[in-house]
Amino acid sequence: MSTTQRSARAAAFQLARDRLARAIDAAPANARVRLAKQTTNLFRFRAPHQGASLDPKPFASVLSVDGLGCTAEVGGMTTYEDLVDATLAKGLMPLVVPQLKTITLGGAVAGVGIESTSFKHGLPHESVLEAEIVTGAGSVVVATPDGPHADLYRGLPNSYGTLGYAVRLKIELAPVKRFVRLEHRRFDEPKHLAEAVEDVSPGVDFLDGVAFSPDELYLTYGTFTDQAPGGTSDYTGDRIYYRSIRERATDHLTVRDYLWRWDTDWFWCSRAFGMQNPAIRRLWPARYRRSDVYRRLIGLDERYGISKTLDALRRRPRTEKVIQDVEIPADRVPEFLEFLDRQTGQRPVWLCPFRTRDARTTWPLFPLDPARTYVNVGFWGTAPLPRGAGDGFHNRAIEAKVAQLGGAKSLYSTSFYDPDMFWELYGGDTYRELKDRYDPERKCGDLYDKTVRAR
Ligand SMILES: Cc1cc2nc3c(=O)[nH]c(=O)nc-3n(C[C@H](O)[C@H](O)[C@H](O)COP(=O)(O)OP(=O)(O)OC[C@H]3O[C@@H](n4cnc5c(N)ncnc54)[C@H](O)[C@@H]3O)c2cc1C
């Protein structure tokens, strides 16, 4: 990009940012402004929005990549797909790249993302150097770890847009090599896997895993390499990545294919659409084998109640959607997996070990112990409801178990906490102070209303 192009892009960005600030300022108190985004990876469904909607497009591109300094300036609503394309072109990647292509940088920071580099680099918000935020008060502030808005910098993760919108983020990048070598190691007991995640050799660049059943679990160790002896695998066509974990001990992928290895089949959730039936897979156009396409189909189903009606007509037993990611201290993972298998019977389950990156910085709305290794446990599907039980039966039990084990639950999906418990877990006192300072007229909504009451 030439200097003139860069200046034009910066001027357009500032214009749009100031317009956004004026729009929020002009909105009446308690107005509930909201982003009019085309894609989302949230799994909470809510009624169509009546209030003011903000246009995210001016903030949906990469502003610049500094190859020497290993940083990027990125619009807050940029998808990781675009961000990765821009950084890989310079031989770099964001420190943490969530698995789904249309997750946006702002969504991963305000909604707490994770991926297989998190055992090394922590969570996406921990590689943010500064965040330019249009607050609920309609002001523009630059939040940094030590500046006058350090409270907002720390409060942004898990605020889900309720303090304001990050329109620009400066993030750290890391150099890549051409390929990633994968090694899938099997464990017969969760206890052994939990021990292994505490003891990862320094040469490993990526680490995640899958529990296919309580006695068949895998960790996948990924290492950057310049060579791919025997060639690379392709899981965007007939073959399916998660199945390969059980079938082969080692593998090679290009860096780009590695980063999006889970997107083609939305982990394993594409099976709900018949996508793992070879005949249907062949007919399904390759460009539609993407997580955002499946997410849109689920959204339509939710809106029109198609599968609920079909289930009722077929007299199938009622089920509850159990779509959650929870962070469990590594040593308590065996107990959690045993509980989850008994409670919901969901298989497979995704496992992503992580530690917070810097013990000196804490994140009050999503508190984690910097001295502990955690494992993000992801399970996405439905579970049968016992006779007489209603929605929330399984999800409430999971919330209670996570709290008992000293874990934390991501808030991108359904939640059932009562307000006292919720605010105890998610930094209620700090949140109230942040709201008074950055959204005094409550234009951006309340975290509990948004994430539990789905308002
Ligand atoms: C099956 C499944 C698997 C998942 N797996 C992963 C995973 O492996 N790794 C992972 O990281 N996540 C995962 N997620 C969760 C996902 O990262 C979060 O839901 C994330 O918040 C989505 O970001 P988004 O940009 O798509 O969503 P959006 O709907 O755009 O945003 C999410 C929230 O953040 C707010 N927000 C968005 N942009 C901004 C901004 N610029 N400033 C302030 N607030 C903003 C929005 O108001 C909204 O409340 C998974 C979700 C599902 C359903």
Ligand as a Chemical Component Dictionary entry (heavy atoms), coordinates in Angstrom:
data_LIG
# 
_chem_comp.id                   LIG 
_chem_comp.type                 NON-POLYMER 
_chem_comp.pdbx_formal_charge   0 
_chem_comp.three_letter_code    LIG 
# 
loop_
_chem_comp_atom.comp_id 
_chem_comp_atom.atom_id 
_chem_comp_atom.alt_atom_id 
_chem_comp_atom.type_symbol 
_chem_comp_atom.charge 
_chem_comp_atom.model_Cartn_x 
_chem_comp_atom.model_Cartn_y 
_chem_comp_atom.model_Cartn_z 
_chem_comp_atom.pdbx_ordinal 
LIG C1  C1  C 0 -19.400 -23.921 17.730 1  
LIG C2  C2  C 0 -18.615 -22.755 18.257 2  
LIG C3  C3  C 0 -17.258 -22.876 18.407 3  
LIG C4  C4  C 0 -16.513 -21.804 18.870 4  
LIG N1  N1  N 0 -15.213 -21.983 18.944 5  
LIG C5  C5  C 0 -14.463 -20.957 19.258 6  
LIG C6  C6  C 0 -13.086 -21.121 19.276 7  
LIG O1  O1  O 0 -12.608 -22.203 19.053 8  
LIG N2  N2  N 0 -12.303 -20.080 19.532 9  
LIG C7  C7  C 0 -12.849 -18.879 19.818 10 
LIG O2  O2  O 0 -12.113 -17.941 20.017 11 
LIG N3  N3  N 0 -14.175 -18.704 19.900 12 
LIG C8  C8  C 0 -14.983 -19.700 19.608 13 
LIG N4  N4  N 0 -16.316 -19.526 19.635 14 
LIG C9  C9  C 0 -16.894 -18.310 20.224 15 
LIG C10 C10 C 0 -16.631 -17.008 19.522 16 
LIG O3  O3  O 0 -15.283 -16.653 19.547 17 
LIG C11 C11 C 0 -17.277 -15.881 20.280 18 
LIG O4  O4  O 0 -18.661 -16.074 20.168 19 
LIG C12 C12 C 0 -16.884 -14.497 19.748 20 
LIG O5  O5  O 0 -17.297 -13.517 20.657 21 
LIG C13 C13 C 0 -17.564 -14.285 18.424 22 
LIG O6  O6  O 0 -17.078 -13.144 17.802 23 
LIG P1  P1  P 0 -17.827 -12.585 16.504 24 
LIG O7  O7  O 0 -16.969 -11.522 15.996 25 
LIG O8  O8  O 0 -18.231 -13.649 15.587 26 
LIG O9  O9  O 0 -19.203 -12.176 17.122 27 
LIG P2  P2  P 0 -20.026 -10.867 17.216 28 
LIG O10 O10 O 0 -21.431 -11.292 17.281 29 
LIG O11 O11 O 0 -19.695 -9.879  16.206 30 
LIG O12 O12 O 0 -19.551 -10.245 18.570 31 
LIG C14 C14 C 0 -19.604 -10.902 19.791 32 
LIG C15 C15 C 0 -19.890 -9.883  20.876 33 
LIG O13 O13 O 0 -18.825 -8.948  20.957 34 
LIG C16 C16 C 0 -19.313 -7.639  20.739 35 
LIG N5  N5  N 0 -18.387 -6.992  19.818 36 
LIG C17 C17 C 0 -18.157 -7.339  18.530 37 
LIG N6  N6  N 0 -17.242 -6.517  17.997 38 
LIG C18 C18 C 0 -16.896 -5.665  18.982 39 
LIG C19 C19 C 0 -15.981 -4.590  19.051 40 
LIG N7  N7  N 0 -15.270 -4.227  18.001 41 
LIG N8  N8  N 0 -15.868 -3.926  20.217 42 
LIG C20 C20 C 0 -16.583 -4.274  21.299 43 
LIG N9  N9  N 0 -17.473 -5.276  21.288 44 
LIG C21 C21 C 0 -17.616 -5.967  20.148 45 
LIG C22 C22 C 0 -20.690 -7.755  20.125 46 
LIG O14 O14 O 0 -21.521 -6.709  20.552 47 
LIG C23 C23 C 0 -21.167 -9.087  20.669 48 
LIG O15 O15 O 0 -21.788 -8.939  21.907 49 
LIG C24 C24 C 0 -17.115 -20.578 19.222 50 
LIG C25 C25 C 0 -18.481 -20.447 19.087 51 
LIG C26 C26 C 0 -19.221 -21.520 18.608 52 
LIG C27 C27 C 0 -20.703 -21.353 18.462 53 
# 
loop_
_chem_comp_bond.comp_id 
_chem_comp_bond.atom_id_1 
_chem_comp_bond.atom_id_2 
_chem_comp_bond.value_order 
_chem_comp_bond.pdbx_ordinal 
LIG C1  C2  SING 1  
LIG C2  C3  SING 2  
LIG C2  C26 DOUB 3  
LIG C3  C4  DOUB 4  
LIG C4  N1  SING 5  
LIG C4  C24 SING 6  
LIG N1  C5  DOUB 7  
LIG C5  C6  SING 8  
LIG C5  C8  SING 9  
LIG C6  O1  DOUB 10 
LIG C6  N2  SING 11 
LIG N2  C7  SING 12 
LIG C7  O2  DOUB 13 
LIG C7  N3  SING 14 
LIG N3  C8  DOUB 15 
LIG C8  N4  SING 16 
LIG N4  C9  SING 17 
LIG N4  C24 SING 18 
LIG C9  C10 SING 19 
LIG C10 O3  SING 20 
LIG C10 C11 SING 21 
LIG C11 O4  SING 22 
LIG C11 C12 SING 23 
LIG C12 O5  SING 24 
LIG C12 C13 SING 25 
LIG C13 O6  SING 26 
LIG O6  P1  SING 27 
LIG P1  O7  DOUB 28 
LIG P1  O8  SING 29 
LIG P1  O9  SING 30 
LIG O9  P2  SING 31 
LIG P2  O10 DOUB 32 
LIG P2  O11 SING 33 
LIG P2  O12 SING 34 
LIG O12 C14 SING 35 
LIG C14 C15 SING 36 
LIG C15 O13 SING 37 
LIG C15 C23 SING 38 
LIG O13 C16 SING 39 
LIG C16 N5  SING 40 
LIG C16 C22 SING 41 
LIG N5  C17 SING 42 
LIG N5  C21 SING 43 
LIG C17 N6  DOUB 44 
LIG N6  C18 SING 45 
LIG C18 C19 SING 46 
LIG C18 C21 DOUB 47 
LIG C19 N7  SING 48 
LIG C19 N8  DOUB 49 
LIG N8  C20 SING 50 
LIG C20 N9  DOUB 51 
LIG N9  C21 SING 52 
LIG C22 O14 SING 53 
LIG C22 C23 SING 54 
LIG C23 O15 SING 55 
LIG C24 C25 DOUB 56 
LIG C25 C26 SING 57 
LIG C26 C27 SING 58 
# 
